[in-house]
Amino acid sequence: MCLSIPSEILEIDELNNAVVQTLGVKRRVSLDLIAEPCKVGDFVLIHVGVAMEKIDKEYAKESIKAYQEIVQQMQSGEIDENEGNLGYHELHR
C-alpha cells in the first residue's frame, strides 16, 4: 500500500518537471505520467518522484488538514505512533 499526501505544484519547467510542496517539504517530480495539463497551484499525488494523478484542490486541502491533525495528535501523545499498525509488535519483537 502506498500513502500519498497531496502536493501543491509551485513551479513547472520546460522539461515538464515540477517543484512541489508536501507539508512544507519541497521536491522535484516528473509530471510526464499525467495526461491532463497541470499548472502552478494544482495538486498532485506522487509516487517515487513521479506525479501520478492530479486531484481536486478542495479535496487536497481537506486531506492535508486531516494529515496535519494526525501529526498533531501523534506529537501530543493522543495517538501512539504504532496505532493502527497491525502486526507491528509481532514483527518487531
C-alpha positions as CSV (number, residue, x, y, z in Angstrom):
1,M,0.0,0.0,0.0
2,C,1.2,3.5,-0.8
3,L,0.3,6.6,1.1
4,S,0.5,9.8,-0.9
5,I,-0.1,13.2,0.6
6,P,-1.4,15.9,-1.8
7,S,1.4,18.1,-3.1
8,E,1.0,21.6,-4.5
9,I,2.8,22.5,-7.7
10,L,5.0,25.6,-7.2
11,E,6.9,25.6,-10.4
12,I,6.9,23.8,-13.8
13,D,10.0,23.8,-16.1
14,E,10.3,23.3,-19.8
15,L,11.0,19.5,-19.3
16,N,7.7,19.0,-17.6
17,N,9.3,18.6,-14.2
18,A,7.7,20.4,-11.2
19,V,8.8,21.7,-7.9
20,V,6.1,20.6,-5.4
21,Q,5.5,21.2,-1.8
22,T,4.3,18.5,0.5
23,L,3.6,19.6,4.1
24,G,6.3,22.2,3.8
25,V,8.9,19.9,2.1
26,K,9.8,20.8,-1.4
27,R,11.0,18.3,-4.0
28,R,11.2,18.0,-7.8
29,V,9.0,15.5,-9.6
30,S,8.1,14.5,-13.1
31,L,4.7,15.4,-14.5
32,D,5.1,13.1,-17.5
33,L,2.5,10.4,-16.5
34,I,-0.3,12.9,-16.0
35,A,-2.4,13.1,-19.2
36,E,-4.1,16.4,-18.4
37,P,-2.3,19.7,-18.3
38,C,-1.0,20.9,-14.9
39,K,-0.4,24.4,-13.8
40,V,1.1,26.1,-10.7
41,G,-1.4,25.9,-7.9
42,D,-2.7,22.4,-8.9
43,F,-2.4,19.5,-6.5
44,V,-1.0,16.1,-7.4
45,L,-0.4,12.7,-5.8
46,I,3.2,11.5,-6.1
47,H,4.8,8.0,-6.0
48,V,8.6,7.6,-6.1
49,G,9.3,11.0,-7.7
50,V,6.6,10.9,-10.3
51,A,3.2,12.7,-10.1
52,M,0.6,10.0,-10.8
53,E,-2.7,11.9,-10.6
54,K,-4.0,15.5,-10.5
55,I,-6.6,15.9,-7.7
56,D,-9.3,18.4,-6.8
57,K,-7.9,21.4,-4.8
58,E,-10.6,21.3,-2.2
59,Y,-10.2,17.5,-1.7
60,A,-6.4,18.1,-1.4
61,K,-6.8,20.8,1.2
62,E,-9.2,18.6,3.3
63,S,-6.7,15.7,3.1
64,I,-3.8,17.9,4.2
65,K,-5.8,19.2,7.1
66,A,-6.5,15.6,8.2
67,Y,-2.8,14.6,7.9
68,Q,-1.9,17.7,10.0
69,E,-4.4,16.7,12.7
70,I,-3.0,13.2,12.8
71,V,0.6,14.6,13.2
72,Q,-0.5,16.9,16.0
73,Q,-2.2,14.0,17.8
74,M,0.9,11.9,17.4
75,Q,3.1,14.7,18.7
76,S,0.8,15.3,21.7
77,G,0.7,11.6,22.5
78,E,-3.0,11.2,21.8
79,I,-2.2,8.7,19.1
80,D,0.6,6.2,19.6
81,E,2.9,6.1,16.6
82,N,2.3,2.4,16.1
83,E,-1.5,2.7,16.5
84,G,-3.3,1.0,13.5
85,N,-0.1,-0.8,12.5
86,L,-1.4,-4.3,12.8
87,G,1.3,-6.8,13.4
88,Y,3.9,-4.2,14.3
89,H,4.6,-5.6,17.7
90,E,4.7,-9.1,16.4
91,L,7.1,-8.2,13.7
92,H,9.4,-6.2,15.9
93,R,9.8,-8.5,18.9
